[in-house]
């Protein structure tokens, strides 16, 4: 997946969702490494989310993460706070704004599941266990499929070189 495809997929998923419940301005920049390397931001204000392919200098939070983790968090496959706690995401900024972003991501993903559950034509259709957790892919989601193993397997994975470089950039050194 290329950078512009990642930003377009997140923009398509996040911008239509009503963000009035957040109740404050939240600006988060994502510095993505790997296949879709680049910076973009999600800015939530006046009840709307705005996703733009630029740096945001007056941001509340700056995240550092690899492409596969960005995809998993953005599309609800991995919890934002868990990914931070597990060391998959580095960040600088305000913890209260991280929690607000998590609330928004959770709402986006829950709304998508509700919409799918209430989709016309699903009445009486029995779901297969293998596909129950995997929603039907839209054009945007087909582009964001990842080969990253499930979270339980990921816990055994050593830190990727990109993550080590991120720690060094922030003066944390080798730990």
Beta strands, then each sheet from edge to edge (+ up, - down):
strand 1: 26-33
strand 2: 38-45
strand 3: 48-52
strand 4: 61-66
strand 5: 89-93
sheet 1: 3+ 2- 1+ 4+ 5-
end
